[in-house]
Amino acid sequence: MTTMTTCPSFIDLKALAKAAPRDRDDPFGTGATEFALDAGPCTVKGIALSAGGADADAPGGDLFVLVAEGAVTLTGPDGEVALATGEGAVIARGTPFAWTADADATLIGMSYPGGEGGPPRIVKIDNGAALTASNPPADDVLLSDRPSCRSNNHFLSEDGQYSCGVWDSTPYTRRAIFFHHTELMHLLAGEVTFTDAVGTSATFSKGDIFIIEKGAECTWDSQVDVAKIYSLFRPAA
């Protein structure tokens, strides 16, 4: 793909995260590199860890983390959660935790501050989770046959506006829609091309990590089956 780090619609987060400075003191808080993106109430960060480990402050919002490079183990109230490259988890707000890494690792984080806190926990996103049928795109935006879509939502914020999980779909094409929401995606399989309102286009493939910004107006064109991890803020109104 053509690396998109400044397009005001879809951003290659893996490329941004590679440039994040390393910080051992507060890797999941102010020491991380916060990206200048329009993600609604969410913040998106690059987290660069050096080999070692530390206790981390309990996050003030529900925090999704995805390993872009390397591996990390998170230890929370229910024990250890091991994450390899391409795996993610949600650290619920107020959850005390520690991290360890045998070598340098790069993570991408998305934090949602809204709603009220639920029980402290770390929820690993299962990339191979069993999926059930979910709603396809609306017929009035489709430019192809209706696809078959499936999902497994692993985490939902207490106010119902922030969710993380796994989704897949058969191929489809749709016209541009306006994003009242914002979504971070990590492609587990397939390839999808986006084109925004001014004609900027990019194709993302398996292994890519990117975000569609709030306020973007983008098409979707997938000619093969696509699977992804998602971290999604969708306002209630």
N, C-alpha and C positions, 0 to 999 in steps of 0.2 A: 504494500500500500504506500501511497504518498503520505509521509508524516504530516499530520495536521495538528499544529500546536498553537496557532493563532486564529484559526477560522472561528467566527462567532456563532457557530452552530454545532459542530462536532469536533471534539478535541481528543488527540491521542495521549492518554494519560500515562502510558508506559514511557513514552519519550520524555514527558515532563518529569516523571518520577526519577529517571536516571540522573537528572541534574540536581536532585534534592541533596542538600548538605547533610552529612552524618551528625547525629546528636545522640549521645548516650544518656544525658541527664533527664530528658523529658521527651522521649521519642514519640509518644502518642498525644502530646499536648502542644505547648507553645514552641517547643524546639523543632517541631516538624515544619515543613515548607507548605504553607497554605497557597493553593493555586487561585489566581484571579479569574474565577468563573462565575457565571450566573447559574447557581444551583438552588435558587429559591432560598429557603431558610437553612439549607444544608451548607456545610463547608467540606471541601475536598482537599486532601493533603497528600504529599509525598513523604514517606517515612523511611529514612535510611538508617539501618541498624548495623553497628559493628559487632563482630563476634563477641559473645559474652552474654550478659543478662542483667536484669534489674527489676525492681518493683516499679510499677507504674501507677500514677494517680488514677483513681476511678473516673471514667469519662463523665462529663457533664451532660452528654447526649448519647443516644443510641449510636454506636460506632461500628460501622462495617469496615473490615480490613481484608484486603486481598493481597496475597504474596505475588509480586511481579517477578522477583528473582530471589533464589535462595530458599530458605526454609526457616520457620520459627515455631516455637512451642509456647502457647499461652497457658498459664495455670490460673484457674479461677476457683470459685466456691465448690464446683463439682469435679475438680481434678484437671488433668492436662488435656489440651486440645492441640494436636500436632497439625501444622499446615505446611504443605509443600508448595512449590511453584504452581500457580494456577488454582490454588484453593483459598477459600475465604471463610470468615466467621463474623458474627455480630456479637460485640461486647455490649450488653445492655447497660444503660446509664446507671451510674452508681455502683458498678461491679468492681470490686478490688481485684487486681490481677498482677501477674508478673510475666515476663517474657525471657526466653533464652534462645540463642542462635549459635550454632557451631561455626558459622562463617558469616561474612557480610550478607545482608539481606535487604531487599527493597520492597516496601509495602506501599499500597495505596489505600487511603482511608476516606470514608464518607461519613460525616457525623450529622445526625438529625437532632436538633435541640427541642423540638416541640412536644406537646402532650405531657402526660405525667409518667413518672417512672413505674416500671413493673418490677417483678422479682429479679434480683441480681443473678446473672447467668451469662455464660458464653455459649452461643449456638453455632456449631459448625455447619456450613453449607455443604450438603452432600452432593457432589457433582454427578453421581450416578443414582440419585434418588428416583424412586418410582414416581411417574407423572400421571396425572389425570387430565381429562379434557378440560380446556378453558376456552373462553370466548375468543373467536377470531376477530380481526378488524371488521369494522362496520361495512356493510355492503356498499354504501354510498361513497366510500373512499377507495374501494378496491378497483384495480385495473386488470385483474386476473381472476381466475377461479378462486373461490373461497378456500383458504388453507385449513388444514387440521392443526390445531394448536393444543399444547399440553403444558401443565405447570405443576410445581410443588412449592408452595410458599412456606419458607422455614421460619420467618420472623415477621411479626407485625407490631408496629408501635402501639402504645396504649390508646392513641387517638385515631388509629386506623389509617393514617396518611403516609406512613413510611413502611416499606416492605422489602424483603430480600429473599431470594430463592433461585430456583432453576426453571427454565422455560425452553420449549422447543417448538418448531413449526415446519411444515412442509413449505415448498417455495411459494412466494406470492409477490405481487407488485402492487403498491398503492400510490395514490397521488400525495402531494405534500399536505401535511397537517400541521397545525400550530400547536406547539408544545406548551400547554399550561403547566405541565409537570416537568421533571428532569429525571434522567435515568443514566446510571453508570452501568456499563455492560462489559462482560468478559466472555468472548466467544469460545465455547467449548468445541464447536464443530461448525463447518460451513463457511459461508461468505455472504456479505451483504454490502450493497452500495447505497450511499445516501447522496442526495443532491438537495441543496438548500435553495432559498428563494432567489438568490442572486446567481445561481448556476454553479456554485462551487460543489465539487463532487469528490468523494473519497470512498474507497473500498476497504472494508475491514474483514480480516480472515481469522481462522482458528488461532488462538493465542493472544489476539489483540485485546487491549483494554482501552475503553474510550467512554466518553460521556456525551450525551445530547443535552445541550444547555436549555434551561427554561427560556422560553421566548423564541426558540428556533422554529423554523418552518421547513420541514424535510420530507422528502419522499423515502420510500423503502423499496429495494429491488433485490430479492434473493432468488437465485436460479437453482439453488440446491437446498437441502434440508439445513436448518440452522438450529443450534442449541446455545444457550447462554446462561451465565449467572447474571442476575440483575440486582441492583440496589436502586430503589425507585421511590421518589417523593411525588405523590399525587394529591394535590389539595382537595379537601372535601367539597369545596364549592368554587 
